[in-house]
Amino acid sequence: MPTAPSTVTIHTPEGRFRGVAHRTHTEFSSIDFCTIPGPFQDSRPRRGTPEELIDATVPHPERTALSITAPPGATFGDDLPVIVYIHGGSYDSGTHEEQDSKGTAMAQAGIIVVRLGYRTGLPGFAQFSDDESHHYRGVADCQWGLEWVQRCIEYFGGDPTNITLVGQSAGAGIALWLTRRDHYQGAFRRLVAMSPAYPRTPFHQRKGSLRRLLFTPITRRHLTELHEKNPAALRRGYRRLRTRFFHDLVLGPGPFAANELVNIPILVTCTREECFDFVPIAKRLDRRGRGGIAVRVMAKTMGLEIPASSYLKSARAIYPHREMSQLISDSAIRRWVSDTTENAPAQCWVLQYEGEEEQPMLHCDDLRLVFRPDPSRRTIHRIMVDFARGTMPPWPRYQRTDGRKVEIYDAPTGRLHTATDPLKPVRLAFTHHIPWKSAGAR
């Protein structure tokens, strides 16, 4: 018969953390790792005392906190590999307690999973005139989380010298940002970027639109006052901003430049069909046979750097009637995969998931393969477990001088094979960095 869950307490220099011990894993939920003096103020690290008792038995997804899943009985000195996971959500949603990233399967494989929360939306990613150009509060929150892991994870059985940072979508964008030379502090030794996403247009170029929608200046003081007095108006104005710029992320760090990354091993993944069902207007245009026309109209706005006719030829070779959806997938996600692997000074491996026309591999579909694998489909899960243990992927790394090899996961069969330069259409369509204006334009 299944064993009933019980409580367990871990003693650390920063407190006694009470969690829940299950038969297959141990969970510590929603541990506060930073203090936030105000919604638009920089966070600070939270330091506890050895005597403090902290209840981590109940999830609080609304908090900026972290949750830990460990193998049953893991204890100080076990030196288990650690995955620190940063969730996605377009930089304006998501939580450290999402079900798609639960670490139960990883715990059963001997891996500790720490899921980091951070401030999303305008509190996390609006920039003000006195912010440094590369500074974002949501990213800084994650930096404090990584420092907490360095200080405390050993007491939960983890090895603070063997941490793999994993991010998905916006979380992958943050993870790559934390790998920049001006951010990296040695808190992790390898990186997995799952479908990284960045905005094409900087926030300061959209400040005017947001100001008109909120009827208030976009300053720290004014947004704080609106947040306190009329939070519904703040949410409503931001929703309208998202609707206006449906073709791009409204928030997020940037401009991304892969050549600014430090030299640590990087595994980058994406799905071929990423956003096919995520932008309703693109889906409708494709279904009505107007996707090609939409591509021609939106080419410049979407950052396309080759003639629309050339792009359409390559897009139709994949799926003849999903041209606009493919452009959004390539512009929002796959261009950053290509940019990372082409320009990062590190060793990179690339994994691309591919589905079928009737059952594509969409954005986020790979999360279940990594964190919640079907017993008969554990290939991707094992690759991630091995990577966290320090074993590099079992296929050629991506090199411009050796054919730009990419590993393909065929979703219908669950099989892997190596392909030569499948990202070529994306690389040719989005060649250069986005010409963002200088920080002084804020």
URRA-V487174 format. One record per backbone hydrogen bond with DSSP energy under -1.0 kcal/mol. CO is the residue of the C=O (numbers start at 0). NH is the residue of the N-H. Records with the same first field share a line. If there is no record, write none. Layout:
BEGIN
CO: NH / NH
END
This chain:
BEGIN
5: 20
7: 18
9: 16
11: 14
14: 11
15: 53
16: 9
17: 55
18: 7
19: 26
20: 5
24: 21
25: 69
26: 19
27: 67
30: 65
32: 45
34: 43
37: 40
43: 34
48: 51
51: 15
53: 17
55: 28
59: 62
62: 64
64: 116
65: 30
66: 114
67: 27
68: 112
69: 25
70: 73
74: 77
79: 158
80: 111
81: 163
82: 113
83: 165
84: 115
85: 167
88: 91
90: 120
94: 97
97: 100
98: 101
102: 106
103: 107
105: 110
106: 109
111: 82
112: 68
113: 84
114: 66
120: 124
121: 125
123: 137
127: 130
131: 134
135: 139
136: 140
137: 141
138: 142
139: 143
140: 144
141: 145
142: 146
143: 147
144: 148
145: 149
146: 150
147: 151
148: 152
151: 154
152: 155 / 157
153: 156
156: 79
158: 161
161: 81
162: 188
163: 83
164: 191
165: 85
166: 193
167: 170
168: 172 / 196
169: 173
170: 174
171: 175
172: 176
173: 177
175: 178
176: 179
178: 261
179: 182 / 183
189: 164
190: 266
191: 166
192: 268
193: 168
201: 204
202: 205
205: 209
206: 210
207: 211
208: 212
209: 213
210: 214
216: 218
218: 222
219: 223
220: 224
221: 225
222: 226
223: 227
224: 228
225: 229
229: 233
230: 234
231: 235
232: 236
233: 237
234: 238
235: 239
236: 240
237: 241
238: 242
239: 243
240: 244
244: 247
256: 259
257: 260
259: 180
261: 263
264: 190
265: 348
266: 192
267: 350
268: 194
269: 352
272: 275
273: 362
274: 277
278: 282
279: 283
280: 284
281: 285
282: 286
283: 287
284: 289
285: 288
289: 293
290: 294
291: 295
292: 296
293: 297
294: 298
297: 301
298: 303
299: 302
306: 310
307: 311
308: 312
309: 313
310: 314
311: 315
314: 317 / 318
318: 321
321: 325
322: 326
323: 327
324: 328
325: 329
326: 330
327: 331
328: 332 / 333
329: 334
332: 335 / 336
333: 337
334: 338
335: 339
336: 340
337: 341
338: 342
339: 343
346: 265
347: 397
348: 267
349: 406
350: 269
351: 408
352: 271
353: 410
358: 355
361: 364
363: 366
365: 369
366: 370
373: 376
377: 381
378: 382
379: 383
380: 384
381: 385
382: 386
383: 387
384: 388
385: 390
386: 389
398: 401 / 403
403: 420
405: 418
406: 351
407: 416
408: 353
409: 413
414: 409
416: 407
418: 405
420: 423
422: 426
423: 427
424: 428
425: 429
428: 304
433: 435
437: 440
438: 441
END
